Amino acid sequence: MYKSELARIIRERRAIKKGYNDKEVTEEKVLEILDDAIWAPNHGMRQPWRFIFVGADQKAAFAKKVASTYPEERQQNREDYLNEPSAILVVIMEEPELPKQWEENYGATSSMIQNFWLLAWEKNLGVVWKTNPHIYDPKVKELLDVGENEKIIGFLHLGYFDEQPEVKERIPVKEKFTLFKA
């Protein structure tokens, strides 16, 4: 059915948003996956990313600190939410002043995240890329020591899982494809 093993992984990959089991996501496993994921295309070899790993031992304290940046009535909800995954990988990107370089960095970092996601999927590690409001909050940037010329691209929620989400069909590419006519 699939043209290649890579095509199969691309088509079978899902966002794992909940239903994580108790298997620990280790720093070593994340580093192993990142070691290949960073081979994403990146203009000028800027390699504009860096990472903060939040493992099982740090997750409760991390969730509490990030949740504390929300209004009091939302803090418990956000703390519970951030404690759902087995681990979190915060992805941070260098933000150049030139719009062209910013877009190139964002494209490269997004490509690296896709690589990470596919490589993790191959190892039965679930991933979902989260861009909740806290990634834009200056208090969260300060909490994570994110520099003035850096941007939090997202929190990758990580965890092993037992049940795979259902397939969500895509619009056929022919409906999104045209030929240039001079």
C-alpha positions in Angstrom: 0.0 0.0 0.0 2.8 2.4 0.8 5.5 3.4 -1.6 8.2 3.3 1.1 8.8 2.8 4.8 9.2 6.6 5.1 5.9 7.2 3.4 4.2 4.8 5.8 5.6 6.6 8.8 4.6 10.0 7.4 1.0 8.8 6.8 0.6 6.9 10.1 2.1 9.6 12.4 -0.5 11.1 14.7 -0.6 13.7 17.4 -0.7 12.0 20.7 -2.5 14.5 23.0 -3.5 12.2 25.8 -3.7 8.6 26.9 0.0 8.4 27.8 1.1 5.3 29.7 3.6 5.0 32.5 6.7 4.3 30.4 9.3 7.0 31.1 10.6 9.3 28.4 14.3 9.6 29.1 16.7 12.3 28.4 18.9 9.7 26.6 16.0 8.8 24.2 15.2 12.4 23.5 18.9 13.2 22.8 19.1 10.1 20.5 16.1 11.3 18.5 17.3 15.0 18.4 20.7 13.8 17.1 19.1 12.8 13.9 16.3 15.4 13.9 18.7 18.3 13.7 19.7 17.3 10.2 16.8 19.3 9.0 17.5 21.8 6.2 18.5 25.2 7.5 19.6 28.2 5.5 23.2 29.2 6.1 23.7 26.3 8.5 22.4 28.6 11.3 20.9 25.7 13.2 18.7 28.2 14.9 17.3 25.9 17.7 17.9 24.9 21.2 16.0 22.7 23.6 15.0 22.5 27.3 14.0 19.0 28.4 11.6 18.5 31.2 11.7 14.9 32.4 9.5 13.1 35.0 11.6 14.3 37.9 11.2 18.0 37.0 7.7 18.0 35.5 5.6 18.8 38.5 7.7 21.8 39.5 7.8 23.0 35.9 4.1 22.7 35.5 3.5 24.6 38.7 5.9 27.4 37.7 4.4 27.8 34.1 0.8 27.6 35.5 1.6 30.4 38.0 1.9 32.8 35.0 -1.9 32.3 34.4 -4.7 34.1 36.3 -5.3 32.3 39.6 -8.6 30.8 38.5 -6.9 29.0 35.6 -3.7 27.9 37.4 -4.9 24.4 38.5 -6.3 23.6 35.1 -3.0 24.6 33.4 -0.9 22.7 36.0 -2.9 19.6 35.5 -2.6 20.0 31.7 1.2 20.3 31.8 1.4 17.3 34.0 -0.4 15.0 31.5 2.5 14.2 29.2 5.4 12.0 30.4 7.9 14.7 29.4 8.1 18.0 27.7 10.6 19.3 25.2 10.6 23.1 24.9 11.9 24.2 21.5 13.5 27.6 21.3 14.5 29.4 18.1 17.0 32.3 17.5 15.0 35.4 16.3 17.1 37.4 13.8 16.0 41.0 13.0 15.8 40.4 9.2 12.4 39.1 8.3 13.9 36.8 5.6 16.2 35.2 8.2 13.4 34.9 10.7 11.2 33.0 8.2 14.2 30.8 7.3 14.8 30.0 10.9 11.1 29.3 11.6 11.0 27.0 8.5 14.2 25.2 9.6 12.9 24.8 13.2 9.5 23.5 12.0 11.3 21.0 9.7 13.4 19.8 12.6 10.3 19.4 14.7 8.7 17.3 11.9 11.9 15.2 11.8 11.7 14.7 15.6 8.1 13.7 15.4 8.6 11.1 12.7 11.7 9.7 14.4 9.8 9.5 17.7 6.8 7.9 16.0 9.1 5.2 14.6 10.1 4.4 18.2 6.4 4.4 19.4 7.0 7.7 21.3 4.0 10.0 21.0 4.4 13.7 20.3 2.2 16.7 19.9 3.4 20.2 19.2 1.7 22.7 21.5 1.5 26.4 21.0 -0.6 27.4 24.1 -0.7 31.0 25.2 2.1 30.5 27.7 4.7 30.2 25.0 4.1 33.9 24.2 4.2 35.1 27.8 7.2 37.2 28.8 7.0 35.7 32.3 7.5 32.1 30.8 10.3 33.3 28.7 12.0 34.7 31.8 11.3 31.5 33.8 13.0 29.5 31.1 15.8 31.9 30.6 14.8 32.5 26.9 16.9 35.3 25.5 15.7 38.6 24.1 16.5 37.4 20.5 14.8 34.0 21.0 11.3 32.7 20.6 9.6 29.7 22.2 8.4 27.8 19.1 6.4 25.3 21.2 6.2 22.7 23.9 6.5 19.2 22.5 4.4 17.0 24.8 5.9 13.5 24.8 4.8 10.2 26.0 4.4 6.5 25.2 0.9 5.4 24.4 -1.2 2.2 24.1 -4.0 3.4 21.7 -3.3 5.1 18.4 -5.8 7.9 17.4 -7.9 7.4 14.3 -6.8 8.6 10.9 -8.0 12.0 9.9 -8.2 12.1 6.1 -6.4 14.7 4.1 -7.8 16.8 1.2 -6.6 15.1 -2.0 -3.5 16.9 -3.3 -5.1 17.3 -6.7 -7.6 19.7 -5.1 -4.7 21.9 -3.9 -2.6 21.7 -7.1 -2.6 23.9 -10.1 -0.3 24.5 -13.1 1.2 27.9 -13.8 -0.3 29.3 -17.1 1.7 32.0 -18.8 
